[in-house]
Amino acid sequence: MNLTKILTVVFFVVAIGVGYLLYDGVNTTIEEAKEIERVEKRVIAKLEKIRSAQEAHLATYGDYADTWEKLIAYVDTGKIYLITRTEEIIMKDYGAEESVFTYDTVGVKNVKDSLFSSSFDPRTLPELPHAPGKYFSLYAKDSVRSGVAVDYIEVVDTYPFDRTRTEDHDIEQRRPLRFGSRTDITTAGNWR
């Protein structure tokens, strides 16, 4: 074998090795992005369940549950009242209308049956789906703002799967997944 054939074989082997390393690097990045998306979808689904439970708690008691124990107990044993509203419009002599609303409770449904599947375990509500033993942080507070009583809630993923999600990130959507705010009256999530 002459030198040209030896160098050709060596460069061919090196080219295949470099090609594999490039492919593996790109493929690994793609697979990590898919895994992050899959895990974050599970976290978002859990946050939406928590938000639904908190909104039902607010409708029933007038405030958000400020501890996980209260929220779990409410989901496990709480009731949602089914209410119908009827409206009667009365015409006045001078052409104006007066609306009279009548509210009637037509039934009661368990929170667990109404908002979740029958196999749902409320004790798993605060757990992060991707990190056993880690929990969402829960902040709920009543306050008075401009003379009006308001309720604040914030639930945050305390252990983001995507390590690029940090609290000090300039872009709100790149901070850890959450809904609500400690300063604004909202239950919107930052994943949209």
Secondary structure, DSSP 8 states (H G I E B T S, - for coil): --HHHHHHHHHHHHHHHHHHHHHHHHHHHHHHHHHHHHHHHHHHHHHHHHHHHHHHHHHHHSS---SHHHHHHHHHH-EEEEEEEEEEEEE-TTS-EEEEEEEEEEEEEEHHHHHS-TT--GGGTTB-TTSTT-B-EEEEEEEEETTEEEEEEEEE-SS-SSTT--TT-SSGGGS--EEEESSSS---BTT-
